[in-house]
Amino acid sequence: MEKRGATGSPLFEVLDGHGARIFLLRFFLPRPTLKNSLIAFQPLTVPSTRIVREYTPQYPNPLSVAAGESVSVGREDDEFPGWKWCRASSGLEGWVPVELLSDASATETAVLCDYSSRELAVKPGEEVTVEDSRHEWLLVRNKQGERGWIPSSHSDFVEEKRQTRS
């Protein structure tokens, strides 16, 4: 069965030299000299990391807010600059990266995207997938599908892995 892209154009699946699947999309350009072309779409490589130190969540009721929701902004974290303590109208509180706040210097501001300050309990030897990295913390997903923040110092995640994500 032939796969089709979002526009209905046919997709062709091939393997690159490293065994990764590549999807090729045939499309037609308006210029007559380039009648049809192929563009390669490589799947996003999401880094994984191994846990080296146990971490237990510090906050049992994490902040969870939707994009555009207003939060009260408190102090910046002394140990991890770049995080602000915020409180939602629901009363839930948690650390939020400053770049996810529309105005981190205000006392009341909106969050720019859906966000949860949920932390994840992890144990040494556990393998997790890194979804985000901000101010010495990693947003990870474990093999059970649970997702949450851990300090990057509790994993073997290093700068080289971060650079390969972009």
N, C-alpha and C positions, 0 to 999 in steps of 0.2 A: 504494500500500500504506500503510495506516495504521500510524503508529509508536505504540508503547506504552511507558509509563514502567515503573519497577521494580515497581510494584504491579499492573501490567496495565491501568491506566487509560489512556485514549486521550490522545496528545500531539498538539497542533496546532502546526504551524510557520508563523510569520508573520515578516515583515521589519519592523523598526522604521524610523523616519524617517531613520536613518543607514545603512541597508543591512545592519545586523547581524541575525542570525537570533535569534528568540526562540521558545522552546518553551512552549506553554501546556498546562497539565495540568488536566483537568476532574476534580473530585473532589466527593464528597458529604459534607457535614458532618452531625453528629447532630442539630443544632438544626433544627426544622421551618421556622423563618423564613428560614434560609439553605440552601435546598435544593441548589443547586449554584453553585459559584464557580469563577472562573478565577484562577490564580496565574501570573505571568510569571516564567520562569527565563531570565536573561540569561547567555550564555556568559561565563566568566571572561576578562577582558582581561589578557593577560600582556604587560608592557612589554618592548620591545626597546631595545637601545642599540648605538651605534656605537663601535668600538674606536678610540681616539686615540693609544695608545702600545703598542708591542709588549710582550708579556709572555711570559717563558719560565719554565716550572715550575722551582721550586727544589728539590723533593724527588722523586726518581725512583721511590721505593717508598712511596706514600701509605698512611696508616692507613685501614683499612676495617673497620667494626664493625657488629654487629647490635644492635638494641634490646635492652637488658638486659645486654649484655656488659660485663664489668668492665674498667676501664682504670686504669693508674697515672697519677696526675696530677702534672705537674711545674710549672714556672714559668709565670707569665703573660707574654705578649708585651709588651715595653717599647714598641715602635713602634705596636702595635695592641692596646690594652687590651681585654679581653673575650674573648681567646683564650688557652687553656691548652695547653701541650705535653703530649700524652698518649701512652702506650705500651700497646698491646694485648698479650694473652698470646701472640700470634703473633710478637711482636717488632717489628711495624710501628709506626712513630711518626708523629705529625702534630699540627697545630693543630686544636683543637676549640673551638667557641663555648661559653662558660661556661653559657649557658642550656640546652644540650643535655646537661649533666652533672647527675646527680641531686644531687650535693653537690660543687660546685666548690672548696670549701675543704678537702675531704678529700684524702688522698694516694692513696686507692683508692676508686673509685666506679663506678657503672653509667652507661652512656649511655642517654638516654631514647628515642632513635629510631635507625633505621638511618642510618649516616653514613659519608661518605668525605671525606678531606682532599685528594682529587685536585685538582691545579691544572690549568688548561687553557692551552695555548699559543695566543696570539691575535696578530693583526697589524693595524696601522692600516687603517681602512676596512671591516673585517669587521663584519658585523651579527650580534649574538647576542641570544638571548632570556634575560631575567633571571628566574630561578626563585626566588631568595632573596637577601636583603641583610642582612648581619650585620657590625657593627663595621668598617666601611670596606672590606668585601670583598663581592663579588657571586658567587653561584652561577649560572653561565650555561650555556646549551646553544647550540652552533653549528649551522650549517645541515647539517652531516654527522651530527648527533645526538650528538656528543661533549659531555660534561658535566664541568664542573670550576669551581674557584674562581679568581677574578682580583681584583687590587686595584681598588677602584672608581675610583681615580685614573687608571686606564688606559682609561676609557670616558667617554662624555658623559652617563652616567646621573646625573640630578640629583634633589634632594629632591622636586620636584613630581611626578616620575614615580612615586616611592615612595608618595606619598600617594594617587595614583589607584588603586593596587593594592588598597587595603583596602575 
